Amino acid sequence: MTLRQRRAEARAQMRAAQSGSRRSANGTANGAEAEYERETIVAQELETTLQPIIDIFCAALGEALEDEDALRARVQEVKGALFAREYAAAFGSVENLEAYVARWSPARALAYHDVFTKANGDKENCVLEAVTKARGDARVLCVGGGAGAEVVAFAGVLRKIYQSLGLSVGPFDDDEDEDGEEEGEEEEEEGKEDGDKEDKDTDKNTEKIAGTGPKLVVTAIDIADWSQIVTRLDSTINNLWFPQPDNQPPRFSVKFLRADVLALFSTASAPVCKLLAAQQVVTTMFTINELFKASRARAMQFLATLKAGCTTPGALLVFVESAGSYSDIQVGSKTFPVQFLIHHTLTAPEEGGKVAWERVVHSDSQWYRVPETSFATLEYPLKLENMRYFISVYRRL
């Protein structure tokens, strides 16, 4: 049953319920009507925003998702290796990388897209704003982003920007009628009659993409070799969301840098500072805890290098990590939440007493819950789990 058919069935059920209920004197909708309206809004988000994100992973992973039993067995192997901190075994084959991405990246991409695009109270989302208002190409650096969740989430950010500008963003935005074979046959006949016009419209849409709209360059840094995964996601995103003529540069591009983050950021070297200074946004998503587990001293140096290297006014540092005691760090005889260490490092005055960073978003605990309604859910072979996290976002002054 298609989403449109499920909506029609739910609407019929609502009408049946409403026929036995009484309206208030002023004619306002009863509880059943209000709930249907709420679910309709959620269903629209599922169809137009969230399912396309999931579909990117389905298209990029392809055959890896077909045998669900084999995939689940592979996921268990990867989980066991991660629990034992045997990272070479966990990420030592393309099959294991595919299993990791299939299991964890889609749900995280949904949550990250929410973090990057939803308004913060009465203020515009600062990440969305930074990408939208960047001069020239917007640039984003994702520390620990090899598994693709950040990559797809930021592609969704660019997609949202294109939609707000009225620009075509590929096949997922085509208006497809799913009401049955009869209407499909009529559309096919109309398509034959208007084929030339459709070809011209397609060319016009492609030119529209090529001529306007921002570009986004994402650099993902990770210690494992995620290059094949990143390349497949990059290709899928551009083919499905941002198709370009061969003679035009991509609107969205991804670079993968394989490196030990703690070693790379051990000093504020010229190459590292040049890399950081070019970014509008730097993200560290579910990575900072692992860095502190590896080495507290080097993780603190990592933060110091971010502080010193990101010199562009308005640049953002985004930290998302597990909420609660999972993010407590032992320092000597004392225990500190990792967000306290982040805040202390970034906001400590520099020479002359100047403070270079301000915290613009903070929450010790938030939930991202995967939306669903009585007539619409996301289609994916594995469970899409909710995510509890803390978030801190800092802006360069």
C-alpha positions in Angstrom: 0.0 0.0 0.0 1.4 3.4 -1.0 1.7 6.4 1.3 -1.2 8.1 -0.5 -3.4 5.0 -0.1 -2.5 4.8 3.6 -3.4 8.4 4.0 -6.8 7.9 2.3 -7.5 4.9 4.6 -6.6 6.9 7.7 -8.7 9.8 6.5 -11.7 7.4 6.0 -11.2 6.1 9.5 -11.1 9.6 10.9 -14.3 10.6 9.1 -16.0 7.5 10.6 -14.9 8.5 14.0 -16.0 12.1 13.5 -19.4 11.0 12.3 -20.1 9.7 15.8 -18.6 12.6 17.6 -20.0 16.1 18.3 -18.3 19.4 17.4 -18.0 22.1 20.0 -20.2 25.2 19.7 -17.5 27.3 17.9 -16.9 24.6 15.3 -13.3 23.7 16.3 -12.0 20.3 15.3 -12.3 17.5 17.9 -9.4 15.5 19.2 -9.5 13.0 16.4 -9.3 15.7 13.7 -6.4 17.4 15.5 -4.5 14.2 15.7 -5.1 13.5 12.1 -3.8 16.9 11.1 -0.7 16.4 13.3 0.0 13.0 11.7 -0.5 14.5 8.2 2.3 17.0 8.9 4.6 14.2 10.2 3.8 12.1 7.2 4.7 14.9 4.9 8.1 15.2 6.5 8.6 11.5 6.3 7.8 11.4 2.6 9.6 14.6 1.4 12.6 14.9 3.8 13.4 11.8 5.8 12.7 8.9 3.4 14.9 10.4 0.7 17.8 10.4 3.3 17.2 6.7 3.9 16.9 6.0 0.2 20.4 7.4 -0.3 21.8 4.7 1.9 19.6 2.0 0.3 20.9 3.0 -3.2 24.5 3.3 -2.1 24.6 0.0 -0.2 22.7 -1.9 -2.8 23.3 -5.6 -2.6 24.6 -5.4 1.0 21.0 -4.9 2.2 19.4 -7.7 0.2 20.3 -10.6 2.4 19.0 -9.4 5.8 20.0 -12.5 7.7 23.6 -12.3 6.5 23.7 -8.6 7.2 22.5 -9.0 10.7 25.1 -11.7 11.3 27.8 -9.4 10.0 26.5 -6.6 12.2 26.9 -8.8 15.3 30.5 -9.6 14.3 31.2 -5.9 14.0 29.6 -5.1 17.3 31.6 -7.8 19.0 34.9 -6.4 17.6 33.9 -2.9 18.6 33.1 -4.0 22.2 36.5 -5.7 22.4 38.0 -2.5 20.9 39.5 -4.5 18.1 39.1 -1.8 15.5 41.3 -3.4 12.9 38.9 -6.4 12.8 35.8 -4.2 13.0 36.8 -2.0 10.1 39.1 -4.4 8.3 36.9 -5.3 5.3 34.5 -3.5 2.9 31.8 -6.0 4.1 32.3 -4.9 7.7 32.2 -1.3 6.7 29.0 -1.8 4.8 27.4 -3.6 7.8 28.4 -0.7 10.1 27.0 1.9 7.8 23.8 -0.1 7.2 23.2 -0.6 10.9 24.1 2.8 12.4 24.5 5.5 9.8 20.9 6.0 8.5 19.4 6.7 11.9 22.3 9.0 12.8 21.9 10.8 9.5 18.3 11.5 10.4 19.2 12.8 13.8 22.1 14.9 12.5 19.9 16.4 9.8 17.5 17.4 12.5 20.4 19.0 14.5 21.7 20.9 11.4 18.3 22.2 10.1 15.7 22.6 12.9 15.3 26.0 14.5 16.7 26.6 17.9 13.8 28.1 19.7 12.9 31.3 18.0 16.3 31.5 16.2 17.2 30.1 12.8 19.4 27.0 13.0 23.0 28.3 13.1 24.4 25.5 11.1 21.9 25.9 8.3 22.5 29.6 8.4 26.3 29.2 8.2 26.0 27.0 5.1 23.4 29.2 3.5 25.3 32.5 3.9 28.8 31.2 3.1 30.7 33.3 0.6 31.7 31.1 -2.3 31.7 27.4 -1.6 30.5 26.4 1.9 33.0 24.1 3.5 32.4 21.6 6.3 34.9 19.3 8.1 33.5 16.2 9.8 36.0 14.7 12.3 35.3 11.0 12.6 32.8 11.2 9.7 33.9 8.3 7.5 30.8 6.2 8.1 28.7 8.7 6.1 26.0 9.9 8.5 27.3 13.4 8.5 27.9 13.3 4.8 24.3 12.4 4.0 23.0 14.8 6.7 24.8 17.8 5.1 23.7 16.7 1.7 20.2 17.0 3.1 21.1 20.5 4.4 22.0 21.5 0.9 18.9 19.9 -0.5 16.8 21.9 2.0 18.5 25.1 0.9 17.8 24.3 -2.8 14.2 23.6 -2.1 13.8 26.9 -0.2 15.3 28.6 -3.3 12.8 26.8 -5.6 15.6 24.8 -7.3 15.1 21.3 -8.6 17.0 18.7 -6.6 16.6 15.5 -8.6 14.3 12.5 -8.9 13.2 12.4 -5.3 11.3 15.6 -5.8 9.4 14.5 -8.9 5.6 14.5 -8.6 4.7 10.9 -9.0 1.1 9.7 -9.1 0.7 6.4 -7.3 -3.1 6.0 -7.5 -3.3 3.0 -9.7 -2.6 1.5 -13.1 -5.3 3.4 -14.9 -3.9 6.8 -14.0 -0.4 5.5 -14.7 -1.5 4.5 -18.2 -3.0 8.0 -18.8 0.2 9.6 -17.7 2.2 7.3 -20.0 0.0 8.4 -22.9 0.3 12.0 -22.1 4.1 11.5 -21.7 4.3 10.2 -25.3 2.4 13.3 -26.6 4.5 15.7 -24.6 7.9 14.0 -24.8 9.7 16.9 -26.4 8.3 19.3 -23.9 9.5 17.1 -21.0 13.0 16.9 -22.5 13.1 20.7 -22.7 11.9 21.0 -19.1 14.6 18.5 -18.0 17.3 20.5 -19.7 15.9 23.7 -18.2 15.9 22.2 -14.7 19.5 21.1 -15.2 20.5 24.5 -16.3 18.7 26.0 -13.3 20.8 23.8 -11.0 24.0 24.6 -12.8 23.5 28.3 -12.9 22.4 29.1 -9.3 22.5 27.8 -5.8 25.4 27.3 -3.3 28.0 24.6 -3.4 29.0 22.5 -0.4 32.3 20.7 0.1 32.4 18.2 2.9 35.7 16.8 4.1 35.4 13.6 6.3 38.4 12.6 8.4 38.6 9.1 9.9 41.3 6.6 10.9 39.8 3.6 9.0 39.7 3.5 5.2 36.1 4.6 4.5 37.1 5.9 1.0 34.9 3.3 -0.9 31.9 4.1 1.2 32.3 7.8 1.0 32.8 7.6 -2.8 29.6 5.6 -3.2 27.6 8.0 -1.1 29.0 11.0 -2.9 28.1 9.5 -6.3 24.6 8.5 -5.1 23.8 11.9 -3.7 24.9 13.7 -6.8 23.1 11.3 -9.2 19.8 11.4 -7.2 19.7 14.9 -5.7 22.1 17.2 -7.6 22.5 16.0 -11.2 24.8 18.2 -13.2 25.8 18.4 -16.9 29.2 16.9 -17.6 30.7 20.3 -18.2 29.6 21.7 -14.8 31.3 21.2 -11.4 29.3 19.3 -8.7 27.1 21.2 -6.4 27.9 18.8 -3.6 31.3 17.1 -3.2 33.0 15.0 -0.6 36.7 14.5 0.2 37.9 11.7 2.4 41.1 12.1 4.4 42.4 9.0 6.2 44.3 10.1 9.2 44.7 9.5 13.0 42.9 12.6 14.3 45.0 12.8 17.5 48.2 12.7 15.5 47.0 15.1 12.8 45.8 17.7 15.4 48.7 17.2 17.8 50.0 20.6 16.9 48.5 23.7 15.2 50.7 23.1 12.2 50.4 25.3 9.1 48.6 22.7 7.0 46.1 21.9 9.8 45.4 25.6 10.5 44.9 26.2 6.7 42.4 23.3 6.6 40.6 24.6 9.7 40.6 28.2 8.6 38.7 27.3 5.4 35.7 25.7 7.1 32.4 27.3 8.0 31.5 24.3 10.2 33.6 21.7 12.0 31.7 18.7 13.5 32.7 16.1 16.1 29.8 13.7 16.3 30.0 10.8 18.7 33.8 11.0 18.4 35.2 13.2 21.2 34.6 10.5 23.9 36.7 8.0 21.8 39.4 10.6 21.5 39.5 11.1 25.3 39.5 7.3 25.9 42.5 7.0 23.6 44.5 9.8 25.3 43.2 12.6 27.6 46.3 14.8 26.9 46.1 14.4 23.2 42.3 15.0 23.1 42.8 18.2 25.0 45.4 19.2 22.4 42.9 18.4 19.7 40.5 20.9 21.3 43.3 23.4 21.6 44.2 23.0 17.9 40.5 23.5 16.9 40.4 26.6 19.0 43.6 28.1 17.5 43.0 26.9 13.9 39.4 27.9 13.2 40.0 31.6 12.7 37.2 32.6 10.4 34.7 34.9 12.2 31.3 33.1 12.5 32.8 29.6 12.0 31.0 26.9 14.1 32.3 24.0 16.1 29.6 21.4 16.7 29.9 18.7 19.3 27.4 15.9 19.7 28.0 13.0 22.0 26.2 10.5 24.2 24.3 12.1 27.1 24.8 11.3 30.7 27.5 9.3 32.4 28.7 7.9 29.1 30.5 11.2 28.6 32.2 11.5 32.0 36.0 11.8 31.8 38.3 10.9 34.7 41.0 13.5 35.3 43.1 12.5 38.3 40.8 11.9 41.2 37.9 13.9 39.7 35.3 13.2 37.1 34.2 15.8 34.6 31.5 15.8 31.9 33.3 16.0 28.6 31.2 19.0 27.7 32.7 20.8 30.7 36.2 20.1 29.3 35.2 21.3 25.9 33.7 24.5 27.3 36.6 25.2 29.6 39.1 24.8 26.7 37.3 26.9 24.1 36.2 29.8 26.3 39.4 30.2 28.2 40.8 33.7 27.5 43.6 34.0 25.1 46.6 36.3 25.4 45.4 39.8 26.3 42.3 38.4 27.9 40.3 38.0 24.7 37.7 35.2 24.5 37.6 33.9 20.9 34.6 31.6 21.1 31.0 31.9 22.4 28.6 29.0 23.0 25.4 29.6 21.0 23.6 26.2 21.5 23.8 23.9 24.5 21.8 21.0 25.9 22.9 18.3 28.3 20.3 15.9 27.1 18.1 15.8 24.0 16.2 13.0 22.2 15.8 12.5 18.6 12.9 10.1 18.0 12.4 8.7 14.6 8.9 10.0 13.5 6.1 7.7 12.5 2.3 7.9 12.2 -0.5 5.4 12.1 -0.4 5.4 8.3 3.2 6.3 7.5 6.6 5.0 8.6 10.1 5.0 7.1 10.9 2.0 5.0 14.2 0.4 5.8 15.2 -3.3 6.5 16.9 -2.6 9.8 15.5 -0.9 12.9 16.1 2.9 13.0 16.8 3.7 16.6 16.1 6.9 18.6 19.1 8.8 19.8 19.8 10.6 23.1 22.6 13.1 23.0 24.1 16.3 24.3 25.0 19.1 22.0 27.2 22.1 22.3 27.8 24.6 19.4 30.4 27.3 19.5 30.8 30.3 17.2 34.1 32.1 16.5 33.9 35.7 17.5 
